[in-house]
Amino acid sequence: MGATERDGLTVTRTGEHIAVIEIVRGPDNYLDVALATAIADVVEELDGDLSCRAIVLASAGKHFCAGAKLSPRADDLPTGDTNPLYEQVGRMFDGSVPIVAAVQGAAIGAGLGLALVADFRIGCTEARFGATFARLGFHQGFGLTATLPRVVGEQRALEMLYTGRRITGEDAFRIGLCDRLVPAAELRVEAHALADEIAGSAPLAVRAIRRTMRAALAAEVRAATDVEHAAQQLLRRTDDYREGVAAAAERRPARFTAC
């Protein structure tokens, strides 16, 4: 079936019951408010379409999502009590249609958060996952406070958040961050296969199960992003934040000073 285009997205129906949301801002597919809004809008619309039984979330290009672009300038970040990006993140968790993410390349920072919106993640050996915020002198966002421990457990989440280490597709599969690990060439095929298997179940039952199993998650994500934004507001004024972002841009080790 034909694809429809949104801000940075294409949406395609494959067969009768599967929708593909594809980010088309390659190669890095950086996330911003406009793209997050478009994704949340599509998830909401598909939730109102009973013929849609599963969603495949994918990206064109080298990376699934390399995160949100950050600047060393503190005034480039939201200054109010809420972050417009995080308002859209909460909406992504409201639907009752299962989501399968196909993750290639980098899923870093906000990109990791986006991958964790999905119920399942199909990864490949070339994929890299990272909650790299502390390496930037920053606090995690995108609801990772709630979503990451839910998937990999508290200890693995703390290790990823404290160290900012990027992990391979193999390691992500080993700790449960990926549900399947396949060669890159088979990534979309495997994601569609799982979506098709979900679509073979009774759709009203699956939607009811998803609402039951994830009932508290949307509220947890909204509460988490409020706390995350407040912490980010404080840290973005520090020398360590400016140094961390600059060091990342210059591809050098950061020289943090705890101020």
C-alpha positions in Angstrom: 0.0 0.0 0.0 1.1 3.6 -0.5 3.0 5.6 2.0 1.9 8.8 3.6 4.5 11.4 4.7 4.7 13.4 7.9 7.4 15.6 9.4 10.4 13.3 9.1 8.2 10.2 8.8 6.6 7.9 6.3 3.7 5.7 7.3 2.9 2.6 5.3 0.3 -0.2 5.7 1.8 -3.6 4.8 -0.9 -6.1 4.2 -4.2 -5.6 6.1 -3.1 -5.3 9.7 0.5 -4.0 10.0 1.5 -0.3 10.0 5.1 0.7 9.5 6.3 4.0 11.0 9.6 4.8 9.4 11.8 7.8 10.4 13.4 9.3 7.3 16.0 11.7 8.6 19.0 9.6 7.8 21.7 9.0 8.3 21.4 9.9 12.0 17.7 10.4 12.4 18.1 12.9 15.2 15.0 13.5 17.3 13.4 16.8 17.9 9.9 18.1 19.0 8.5 18.1 15.5 9.5 14.5 14.9 8.4 13.3 18.3 5.0 15.0 17.7 4.6 13.3 14.4 5.4 9.9 15.9 2.9 10.4 18.8 0.3 11.6 16.4 0.6 8.5 14.2 0.5 6.2 17.2 -2.6 7.9 18.4 -4.3 7.7 15.0 -3.5 4.0 14.6 -4.9 3.4 18.1 -8.2 4.5 16.7 -8.0 2.1 13.7 -9.2 -1.3 14.7 -7.8 -2.8 11.5 -4.3 -2.0 12.8 -3.0 -4.9 15.0 0.7 -4.2 15.2 3.2 -1.4 14.4 6.7 -1.7 13.2 8.9 1.3 14.2 11.9 1.6 11.9 14.4 4.1 10.5 15.9 4.7 7.1 19.7 5.3 7.0 22.7 4.2 9.0 21.2 4.7 12.5 17.9 4.0 14.2 18.2 7.3 16.1 21.5 8.9 17.3 19.6 10.9 19.9 18.7 14.6 20.2 21.2 17.2 19.1 22.6 19.1 22.1 24.5 22.3 22.2 26.9 23.5 24.9 24.7 26.7 25.1 22.4 26.2 28.0 19.9 28.6 26.5 19.4 26.2 23.5 17.4 23.9 25.9 13.8 24.4 27.1 13.6 27.0 29.9 10.1 26.4 31.3 8.7 24.0 33.8 8.0 21.4 31.1 9.9 20.1 28.1 7.8 20.1 24.9 9.6 17.0 23.7 8.7 15.1 26.8 5.1 16.1 26.5 5.1 14.1 23.2 7.0 11.2 24.8 4.1 10.6 27.2 1.7 10.4 24.3 3.7 7.7 22.7 3.0 5.3 25.6 -0.8 5.8 25.6 -1.8 3.5 22.7 -3.0 0.0 22.8 -1.4 -1.3 19.6 1.8 -3.3 20.2 5.0 -1.9 18.7 8.0 -3.7 17.4 11.2 -1.6 16.8 13.8 -2.6 14.2 17.1 -1.2 15.5 20.1 -0.8 13.3 23.2 1.3 14.0 23.0 3.7 17.0 20.1 4.0 19.5 21.7 6.5 21.8 20.3 8.8 24.4 16.8 9.9 23.2 17.2 7.2 20.5 17.5 4.6 23.2 14.4 6.1 24.9 12.5 5.9 21.5 13.5 2.2 21.1 12.1 1.6 24.6 8.7 3.0 23.6 8.3 -0.3 21.7 7.1 -3.5 23.3 9.8 -5.4 21.5 13.2 -4.6 20.0 14.8 -6.5 17.1 18.5 -5.7 17.0 21.4 -6.7 14.8 25.1 -7.2 15.6 25.9 -3.8 14.2 23.6 -2.0 16.6 24.8 0.1 19.5 22.8 1.1 22.5 23.8 3.8 25.0 22.4 6.0 27.8 25.3 8.4 27.4 23.9 11.3 29.3 26.4 11.2 32.2 29.3 11.4 29.7 27.8 14.7 28.6 27.5 16.0 32.1 23.7 15.6 31.9 20.8 13.7 33.4 18.9 11.0 31.5 15.6 11.9 29.8 12.9 10.5 27.6 11.5 8.5 30.5 14.5 6.2 30.7 14.3 6.4 34.5 11.1 4.4 34.2 11.6 2.3 31.0 15.2 1.1 31.2 15.1 -0.7 34.6 11.7 -2.2 33.5 13.5 -4.0 30.6 17.0 -4.7 31.8 16.6 -4.6 35.6 17.8 -2.0 38.1 21.5 -3.1 38.2 22.0 -3.2 34.5 20.2 0.2 34.1 22.4 1.8 36.8 25.5 0.5 35.1 24.4 1.9 31.7 23.4 5.3 33.2 26.5 5.7 35.5 29.1 4.7 32.9 27.4 6.0 29.8 28.9 3.0 28.1 27.7 2.1 24.6 26.9 -1.6 24.3 26.9 -3.9 21.3 23.9 -5.6 19.8 25.2 -8.9 21.3 25.4 -7.4 24.8 22.0 -5.8 24.4 20.5 -9.2 23.5 22.3 -10.8 26.4 20.8 -8.4 29.0 17.3 -8.4 27.4 17.4 -5.0 25.8 16.9 -6.7 22.5 14.4 -9.5 22.2 15.8 -10.9 18.9 19.3 -10.6 17.4 19.6 -11.1 13.6 22.0 -10.1 10.8 21.4 -6.6 9.6 20.0 -7.8 6.3 17.2 -9.7 8.2 16.3 -7.0 10.6 13.1 -5.8 8.9 12.1 -9.3 8.0 12.3 -10.4 11.6 10.4 -7.3 12.9 7.6 -7.9 10.4 7.5 -11.6 11.3 6.9 -10.8 14.9 4.4 -8.1 14.1 2.6 -10.7 11.8 2.6 -13.2 14.7 1.0 -10.6 17.0 -1.5 -9.7 14.3 -2.6 -13.3 14.2 -4.0 -13.1 17.7 -7.5 -11.7 18.5 -7.0 -7.9 18.2 -9.4 -6.9 20.9 -7.8 -9.4 23.3 -4.2 -8.1 22.4 -5.2 -4.5 22.9 -6.8 -5.4 26.3 -3.7 -7.3 27.3 -1.4 -4.4 26.3 -3.5 -1.9 28.3 -3.4 -4.2 31.4 0.3 -5.0 31.1 1.4 -1.4 30.5 -1.4 0.4 32.3 1.0 2.1 34.8 3.8 2.8 32.3 2.5 5.9 30.6 1.9 7.5 34.1 5.4 6.4 35.2 7.0 7.9 32.1 5.2 11.2 32.6 6.3 11.4 36.2 9.8 10.4 35.3 10.1 13.0 32.5 9.0 15.7 35.0 11.8 14.7 37.4 14.3 14.3 34.5 13.5 17.7 33.1 14.0 19.4 36.5 17.4 17.7 36.9 18.4 18.6 33.4 17.5 22.3 34.1 20.0 22.3 36.9 22.8 20.4 35.2 22.6 22.3 31.9 24.0 25.4 33.7 27.1 23.6 34.9 30.6 23.8 33.4 30.6 20.0 33.2 27.6 20.1 30.8 29.3 22.5 28.5 32.5 20.6 28.6 30.8 17.2 28.1 28.8 18.3 25.0 31.9 20.1 23.6 34.1 17.1 24.2 31.6 14.8 22.4 31.4 17.1 19.4 35.2 17.3 19.3 35.5 13.5 19.8 37.9 13.8 22.8 37.8 12.8 26.5 35.9 15.3 28.7 37.7 17.0 31.5 35.1 17.3 34.2 35.6 19.5 37.2 32.4 19.0 39.3 31.3 22.5 38.8 
